[in-house]
Amino acid sequence: MTRTIAQQAELALLLEVATTPKPGNVDRHRDHDDLRFEHFLAGAVGASEGLRDLADPDGPPIGVAFEQAVAGMSDQSGGNTQFGGLLLLAPLVRAAALGELTPERATTVAEGTGVEDAAGFYRAFEHVDVAVADPPDDMDALDVRRGSDAVPEIRERGLSLSDVLARSTDHDGIAREWTSGFERTFDAADQLVSRDGPLPDRAADVFLELLAADPDTFVAINHGEETAREVRGRAEAAREGDTDPETLADELVAEGINPGTTADMLAGGLFVALERGAEV
């Protein structure tokens, strides 16, 4: 039986957390003190209704469906598990529902968002605590941490979700994907499809390559840009075989360093790979 698009997206979230080693992140062998493997499983299942709406080409605006997915994701005791992953998946899932999943079609979906998408995005922040960078002084009224209180300002300015995310590209890797043609996501998918072996093993290699290529913006928000660059260097050493990836995974968990944006990007890449025929 063929999986639906929404099931492919849910499976991508499950495969992401099952992938190991995934340095610094929860995986099937490693938990954080307050965030565990089962929280991610429950989060992926909880997001399913919102994913089904995203996979409906005649469904609600993707920002509204995204909020529904986040609300379902939050129905577990761990808190925020896949907010960034769902934000990346939102235009990808809708694009897949409209036809062949390509960077061009996903970009068209992203650029076609409107005020209601932005409003749903802001309301999603009321369901979970999301680590974000402080806004510039002239953007206090648009601080995402204001949640629905910021929606009147969004409506007054007529901002789309794409407009909102474009203001965050200097410090948010998922926003950067939305505004740069989803380049890293589709590159990750290409690598996942072209390699051999169990998909989670391929995903572990691709995760390490993603982490070694660019500083993780979630690490930068929580620990500073210098730490993010240092983690990138440690991932490069592991990718080149100078360090054991398992050792790096244990070290980053012990240090409380979580490259969450890289994990979100892997989830997006896994979804694209599944849609392109990667077998499980």
TORLUM-326302 format. One record per residue: residue in one letter; x, y, z of N, C-alpha, C in turn. Coordinates in steps of 0.05 Angstrom, whole numbers, padded with zeros to 5 digits, always signed. Atoms other than C-alpha are relative to their C-alpha. Last residue first. Example, Ala and Ser with C-alpha at 12.3 -4.5 7.8 and 13.67 -1.06 7.14 Angstrom:
2
S-00016-00024-00001+00273-00021+00143-00015+00022+00014
A+00018-00024+00000+00246-00090+00156+00018+00024+00000
***
This chain:
280
V-00003+00006-00029+00242+00041+00082-00009-00029+00003
E+00016+00022-00011+00253+00060+00009+00006-00004+00030
A-00017+00014-00020+00275+00127-00019-00017-00021+00015
G-00003+00029+00003+00228+00141-00077+00019-00014+00019
R-00015+00006+00024+00230+00215-00089+00007-00030-00002
E+00017-00006+00022+00175+00229-00038+00014-00007-00027
L+00022+00020+00001+00216+00192+00013-00018+00005-00024
A-00011+00026+00009+00277+00234-00004-00021-00021-00002
V-00004-00002+00029+00237+00299+00001+00011-00027-00011
F+00026-00001+00013+00212+00278+00070+00003+00001-00031
L+00012+00027+00000+00281+00257+00092-00027+00000-00013
G-00013+00015+00020+00310+00324+00071-00011-00029-00002
G+00009-00009+00026+00258+00361+00111+00013-00016-00022
A+00028+00009+00003+00273+00319+00172-00011+00008-00027
L-00001+00028+00007+00348+00330+00162-00029-00011-00004
M-00007+00001+00028+00336+00405+00161+00001-00029-00010
D+00023-00008+00016+00301+00401+00227+00004-00003-00030
A+00019+00022-00001+00359+00361+00256-00025+00007-00015
T-00010+00021+00018+00407+00414+00231-00018-00024+00000
T+00006-00008+00027+00365+00468+00264+00009-00021-00020
G+00028+00006+00007+00366+00430+00330-00007+00008-00029
P+00002-00011+00027+00442+00428+00339-00028-00005-00013
N+00020+00014+00017+00433+00414+00414-00002+00014-00027
I+00000-00013+00026+00490+00431+00461-00016-00016-00020
G+00026-00013+00003+00477+00410+00533-00001+00016-00026
E-00005-00029-00001+00551+00394+00545-00026+00016-00003
A-00010-00006-00027+00535+00321+00561+00004+00031+00004
V+00022+00004-00019+00493+00317+00498+00009+00007+00028
L+00018-00023+00004+00550+00348+00458-00024-00003+00018
E-00012-00025-00010+00601+00299+00486-00020+00023-00002
D+00001+00001-00029+00558+00237+00475+00010+00026+00012
A+00028+00000-00008+00546+00254+00402-00002+00001+00030
L+00009-00027+00003+00620+00271+00392-00030+00002+00009
T-00012-00015-00022+00639+00203+00420-00010+00029-00001
E+00014+00008-00024+00589+00169+00373+00011+00015+00024
P+00026-00014-00002+00616+00209+00315-00015-00007+00025
D+00022+00019+00002+00687+00182+00330-00027+00015+00002
T+00015+00003-00025+00737+00238+00318-00022-00021-00006
D-00019-00006-00021+00791+00245+00264-00012-00003+00028
G-00010+00023-00013+00747+00208+00214+00020+00005+00022
E-00026+00008+00013+00737+00265+00165+00012-00024+00014
R+00005+00008+00027+00664+00272+00186+00025-00010-00014
A+00013+00026-00001+00683+00272+00259-00006-00010-00028
A-00020+00019-00009+00733+00329+00248-00012-00029+00001
E-00018+00004+00023+00681+00367+00208+00021-00021+00007
A+00015+00017+00019+00631+00358+00265+00017-00006-00024
R-00001+00027-00012+00683+00386+00314-00015-00020-00018
G-00027+00011+00003+00692+00446+00268+00003-00028+00012
R-00004+00006+00028+00617+00459+00264+00027-00013-00005
V+00014+00025+00005+00613+00454+00339+00002-00008-00029
E-00017+00021-00012+00667+00508+00345-00013-00028-00004
R-00022+00004+00018+00628+00553+00297+00018-00023+00010
A+00010+00012+00024+00565+00545+00338+00022-00006-00020
T+00005+00028-00006+00604+00558+00402-00011-00014-00025
E-00026+00013-00002+00630+00623+00372-00003-00029+00006
E-00010+00006+00027+00560+00643+00349+00028-00014+00001
G-00017-00020+00012+00531+00640+00419+00012-00010-00026
H-00027+00000-00011+00503+00586+00463+00019+00020-00012
N-00002+00008-00027+00428+00586+00455+00027+00002+00013
I+00019-00014-00016+00418+00626+00392+00003-00006+00030
A-00008-00028-00002+00482+00601+00360-00019+00016+00018
V-00023-00002-00018+00465+00529+00375+00008+00029+00005
F+00012+00005-00026+00397+00539+00342+00022+00000+00022
T+00011-00025-00011+00433+00571+00283-00014-00004+00027
D+00028+00004-00006+00477+00511+00270-00012+00025+00013
P+00007-00001-00028+00543+00532+00240-00030-00002+00005
D+00008-00027-00009+00549+00510+00168-00006-00001+00030
A+00000-00019+00022+00580+00451+00130-00006+00029+00009
A-00027-00008+00006+00600+00406+00187+00001+00022-00020
L-00011-00014-00023+00529+00402+00214+00028+00010-00005
L+00014-00025-00003+00501+00385+00146+00012+00017+00023
E-00009-00018+00022+00555+00333+00135-00014+00027+00001
L-00027-00009-00007+00541+00302+00203+00011+00019-00021
F+00002-00019-00023+00466+00299+00188+00028+00011+00006
V+00008-00025+00011+00481+00267+00120-00003+00021+00022
D-00022-00011+00016+00520+00211+00152-00007+00028-00010
A-00020-00007-00019+00466+00198+00204+00024+00013-00014
A+00008-00025-00013+00413+00200+00150+00021+00009+00020
R-00006-00021+00019+00449+00146+00110-00006+00027+00012
D-00029-00001+00001+00447+00102+00172+00009+00022-00020
P-00011-00015-00023+00374+00119+00183+00030+00002+00001
L+00004-00029+00002+00358+00100+00110+00010+00015+00025
P+00024-00009-00014+00389+00031+00115-00003+00030+00001
G+00002+00007-00028+00444+00022+00064-00026+00009+00012
D+00011+00026-00006+00462+00054-00002-00001-00004+00030
R-00017+00018-00015+00471+00126-00023-00014-00026+00006
S-00022+00011+00016+00439+00167-00078+00017-00021+00014
V+00010+00018+00022+00372+00179-00045+00023-00014-00013
L+00015+00022-00012+00399+00208+00020-00008-00021-00021
Q-00020+00018-00013+00450+00251-00016-00013-00025+00012
D-00015+00013+00022+00396+00280-00062+00021-00019+00012
A+00016+00021+00011+00352+00293-00001+00015-00015-00023
A+00000+00023-00019+00407+00331+00034-00016-00023-00011
D-00027+00012+00001+00416+00375-00028+00002-00025+00018
F+00000+00017+00023+00341+00386-00029+00027-00013-00005
T+00019+00022-00003+00341+00411+00042+00001-00019-00023
R-00012+00020-00017+00404+00452+00033-00018-00024+00004
E-00024+00012+00013+00375+00490-00027+00012-00023+00017
F-00002+00026-00013+00305+00503+00000+00025-00015-00009
G+00006+00023+00017+00298+00558-00052+00004-00027+00012
S-00022+00006+00018+00334+00612-00013-00004-00025-00017
T-00005-00023+00017+00278+00647+00025+00023-00005-00020
W+00024-00010+00012+00246+00587+00060+00006+00021-00022
E+00009+00020+00019+00314+00555+00072-00025+00010-00015
R-00018-00003+00023+00339+00619+00105-00008-00020-00022
A+00008-00024+00015+00279+00619+00151+00016+00003-00025
I+00025+00009+00013+00298+00548+00171-00011+00024-00016
G-00006+00017+00023+00370+00570+00185-00025-00009-00015
D+00018+00023-00001+00350+00627+00231+00004-00016-00025
H-00004+00015-00024+00399+00683+00250-00017-00025+00002
D-00028-00003-00010+00411+00726+00188+00005-00017+00025
T-00019+00018+00014+00348+00698+00154+00029+00002+00011
S-00014+00016-00020+00300+00728+00205+00023-00017-00012
R-00013-00018-00019+00268+00785+00167+00017-00015+00020
A-00022-00014+00013+00254+00740+00108+00014+00019+00019
L-00024+00017-00001+00213+00696+00155+00024+00014-00013
V-00009+00002-00028+00162+00751+00166+00026-00015+00002
D-00011-00026-00008+00156+00768+00092+00012-00002+00028
S-00025-00003+00013+00147+00694+00075+00014+00026+00007
L-00019+00016-00015+00093+00689+00127+00027+00001-00013
S+00003+00029+00004+00058+00747+00093+00019-00015+00018
L-00023+00017+00003+00056+00817+00121-00008-00029-00005
G+00005+00018+00023-00002+00864+00109+00023-00019-00006
R-00022-00003+00019+00026+00917+00156-00003-00017-00025
E-00003-00028+00008-00039+00925+00193+00021+00004-00021
R+00021-00007+00018-00052+00850+00192+00003+00029-00009
I-00004+00015+00025+00015+00834+00222-00021+00008-00021
E-00021-00013+00014+00006+00888+00274+00006-00013-00027
P+00010-00025+00011-00062+00859+00293+00022+00016-00015
V+00016+00003+00024-00029+00790+00297-00011+00026-00011
A-00014-00014+00022+00025+00810+00348-00017-00001-00026
D+00001-00028-00006-00019+00793+00408+00013+00016-00023
S+00023-00012+00013-00030+00725+00376-00002+00030+00006
G+00022+00018+00008+00040+00704+00396-00022+00015-00014
R+00025-00013-00007+00081+00758+00430-00024-00016-00009
R+00007+00008-00027+00141+00712+00428-00025+00013+00010
V+00017+00024+00001+00142+00722+00353-00009-00009+00027
D-00014+00022-00015+00168+00793+00364-00018-00024+00001
L+00002+00025+00016+00132+00835+00311+00015-00023+00013
A+00029+00006+00004+00117+00895+00355-00004-00026-00015
D+00012+00010-00024+00189+00894+00379-00029-00008-00004
M+00018+00022+00006+00214+00900+00307-00013-00011+00025
D+00022-00010+00015+00249+00968+00309-00021-00022-00007
D+00016-00020-00015+00294+00947+00365-00025+00009-00015
P-00011-00027+00001+00317+00885+00327-00018+00019+00014
P+00004-00015+00024+00286+00820+00351+00015+00026+00000
D+00014-00025-00005+00316+00776+00405-00003+00016-00026
A-00017-00023-00005+00335+00708+00379-00017+00024+00006
V-00004-00018+00023+00287+00650+00386+00019+00023+00008
A-00023-00018-00003+00281+00590+00432+00004+00016-00025
V-00019+00003+00022+00210+00562+00425+00023+00020+00005
D-00022-00019-00005+00165+00550+00485+00022-00005-00020
V-00025+00011-00011+00104+00512+00459+00020+00023+00004
H+00002+00029-00007+00031+00523+00442+00025-00011+00013
E+00015+00001-00025+00029+00600+00442-00003-00029+00010
F-00019-00005-00022+00084+00603+00389-00014-00001+00027
A-00014+00026-00007+00036+00571+00339+00018+00003+00024
R+00016+00014-00020-00007+00635+00342+00013-00026+00008
Y-00002-00013-00026+00049+00672+00307-00016-00014+00021
F-00027+00004-00010+00053+00622+00250+00003+00013+00027
G-00002+00027-00010-00022+00622+00242+00027-00006+00012
A+00015+00000-00025-00022+00698+00235+00001-00028+00013
A-00016-00012-00020+00033+00694+00183-00014+00000+00027
D-00023+00018-00006-00006+00644+00142+00017+00012+00022
E+00011+00021-00017-00068+00688+00148+00021-00021+00007
V+00002-00009-00027-00028+00748+00122-00011-00022+00019
G+00012-00026-00005-00007+00713+00059-00002+00006+00029
T+00013-00003-00026+00035+00656+00032-00010+00029+00004
G+00028-00005+00003+00049+00652-00043-00015+00002+00027
E+00004-00028+00008+00124+00660-00036-00030+00007-00003
A-00010-00018-00021+00128+00595+00004-00006+00030-00007
V+00018+00002-00022+00084+00557-00045+00008+00019+00022
T+00025-00013+00008+00124+00583-00104-00021-00001+00023
T-00004-00029-00001+00188+00564-00069-00025+00015-00007
A-00001-00007-00028+00163+00493-00058+00004+00030+00004
R+00027+00001-00009+00145+00488-00132-00002+00007+00030
E+00016-00022+00012+00213+00513-00153-00028+00000+00010
P-00006-00025-00014+00251+00468-00104-00017+00023-00011
T-00024-00013+00011+00213+00409-00134+00006+00025+00017
L-00014-00016-00020+00161+00361-00107+00026+00010-00010
E-00027+00009-00006+00120+00339-00167+00014+00018+00020
G-00013+00012+00023+00048+00361-00161+00027-00011+00008
L+00007-00014+00024+00004+00403-00116+00012-00012-00025
A+00028+00004+00005+00005+00357-00056-00009+00012-00026
A+00004+00028+00009+00080+00354-00059-00029-00006-00006
A-00011+00002+00027+00082+00430-00055-00004-00028-00011
R+00020-00012+00018+00036+00429+00006+00009-00001-00029
V+00023+00018+00000+00083+00380+00041-00021+00011-00019
L-00007+00024+00015+00145+00421+00023-00023-00019-00003
P+00002-00006+00029+00113+00487+00044+00008-00025-00017
A+00026-00012+00009+00097+00460+00114+00000+00006-00030
L+00017+00019+00014+00158+00413+00123-00025+00014-00013
L-00013+00006+00026+00206+00470+00141-00018-00019-00016
L+00000-00024+00016+00158+00497+00194+00014-00005-00027
L+00027-00004+00012+00144+00427+00218-00001+00025-00017
G+00004+00020+00020+00218+00414+00228-00026+00003-00014
G-00015-00007+00024+00227+00479+00264-00004-00019-00022
F+00011-00025+00010+00171+00463+00314+00014+00008-00026
Q-00004-00002+00029+00192+00390+00323-00011+00026-00013
T-00016+00021+00012+00201+00374+00397+00007+00006-00030
N-00006-00003+00028+00178+00433+00437+00018-00022-00010
G-00001-00027+00010+00150+00411+00504+00005+00001-00030
G-00028-00009+00004+00168+00344+00535+00002+00029-00009
S-00011-00014-00023+00101+00326+00566+00027+00012-00004
Q-00017+00019-00014+00062+00309+00503+00016+00017+00021
D+00016+00016-00018+00007+00345+00465+00016-00023+00011
S-00005-00008-00028+00055+00397+00436-00015-00017+00020
M-00027+00008-00009+00057+00362+00369+00005+00005+00029
G+00000+00029-00005-00018+00370+00362+00027-00011+00009
A+00018+00005-00023-00015+00445+00372-00001-00030+00006
V-00015-00006-00024+00046+00448+00326-00017-00005+00025
A-00021+00021-00004+00008+00412+00271+00016+00005+00025
Q+00014+00024-00009-00052+00458+00280+00019-00023+00004
E+00007-00004-00028-00007+00519+00276-00014-00025+00011
F-00025+00002-00016+00024+00492+00212-00007+00003+00029
A-00005+00028-00003-00046+00482+00182+00025-00005+00017
V+00021+00010-00017-00060+00555+00194+00003-00029+00006
G-00006-00010-00027+00007+00576+00165-00021-00009+00020
I-00020+00018-00012-00005+00530+00105+00008+00010+00028
P-00027-00012+00005-00070+00565+00088+00021-00015+00016
P-00003-00027-00010-00128+00515+00096+00028+00012-00007
G+00001-00003-00029-00135+00455+00051+00003+00029+00009
D+00022-00019-00005-00150+00452-00023-00004+00006+00030
P-00005-00023+00017-00083+00420-00040-00022+00021+00002
D+00024-00004+00015-00092+00375+00021+00003+00025-00018
A-00001+00018+00024-00024+00352+00045-00025+00002-00016
L-00021-00010+00018-00019+00411+00093+00000-00016-00026
D+00010-00025+00012-00086+00391+00123+00021+00012-00019
R+00021+00007+00020-00061+00320+00132-00011+00025-00013
L-00014+00009+00024+00003+00347+00165-00021-00008-00021
G-00010-00024+00015-00040+00386+00214+00014-00008-00025
E+00023-00014+00011-00076+00322+00233+00008+00025-00015
S+00011+00013+00024-00011+00283+00239-00024+00015-00012
A+00001-00019+00022+00025+00331+00286-00016-00010-00024
G+00019-00022-00006+00007+00289+00347-00003+00020-00023
V+00027+00010+00003+00041+00228+00316-00020+00022+00005
A+00004+00007+00028+00106+00266+00306-00029-00010-00005
G+00002-00025+00015+00103+00297+00375-00006-00005-00029
A+00027-00011-00005+00089+00229+00408-00004+00026-00015
L+00019+00018+00013+00151+00200+00375-00028+00010+00003
F-00001-00005+00029+00191+00262+00394-00019-00019-00015
H+00013-00026+00004+00169+00257+00467-00001+00006-00030
E+00029+00005+00003+00186+00182+00465-00015+00026-00004
F+00007+00012+00025+00259+00198+00451-00030-00002-00004
R-00007+00028+00005+00266+00243+00511-00010-00010-00027
L+00011+00005+00026+00269+00317+00529+00009-00028-00009
D+00028-00008+00000+00281+00341+00600-00014-00006-00027
D+00012+00002-00027+00347+00308+00617-00030+00005-00001
H-00007-00023-00017+00365+00298+00544-00014-00003+00027
D+00020-00019-00009+00358+00229+00514+00014+00024+00012
R-00007-00022-00018+00405+00186+00473-00024+00017+00006
H-00019+00008-00020+00403+00118+00438+00005+00021+00022
R+00011+00024-00013+00341+00127+00394+00018-00011+00021
D+00004+00021+00020+00360+00199+00381-00008-00026+00014
V+00013+00025-00008+00357+00264+00419-00001-00019-00023
N+00029+00002+00002+00406+00314+00390-00011-00026+00013
G+00012-00021-00015+00477+00334+00407-00030-00002+00002
P-00014-00014-00022+00510+00292+00354-00015+00024+00012
K+00007-00026+00010+00461+00251+00312+00009+00021+00020
P-00002-00023-00018+00487+00181+00321-00007+00026-00014
T-00021-00002-00020+00436+00155+00308+00026-00009-00013
T-00027+00001+00011+00373+00166+00267+00021+00004+00022
A-00011+00028-00003+00308+00148+00303+00029-00001-00010
V-00007+00005-00028+00292+00222+00314+00012-00028+00004
E-00020-00019-00009+00296+00237+00239+00008-00006+00029
L-00027+00008+00009+00262+00173+00219+00021+00019+00010
L-00007+00023-00015+00200+00192+00260+00028-00010-00007
L-00005-00009-00028+00196+00262+00231+00009-00024+00018
A-00025-00015+00000+00204+00233+00161+00007+00010+00028
L-00022+00020+00000+00150+00181+00176+00027+00015+00000
E-00002+00011-00028+00102+00237+00194+00023-00020+00002
A-00011-00021-00017+00118+00272+00128+00002-00010+00029
Q-00029-00003+00007+00109+00208+00088+00013+00021+00018
Q-00014+00022-00013+00043+00195+00124+00030+00001-00005
A-00001-00006-00029+00019+00264+00103+00014-00022+00016
I-00020-00021-00004+00038+00250+00031+00003+00007+00029
T+00009-00027+00008-00001+00185+00033+00023+00020+00005
R+00004-00020-00021+00036+00119+00038-00011+00026-00012
T-00016-00025+00003+00027+00069-00019-00007+00019+00024
M+00017-00024+00000+00000+00000+00000+00018+00025+00000
***
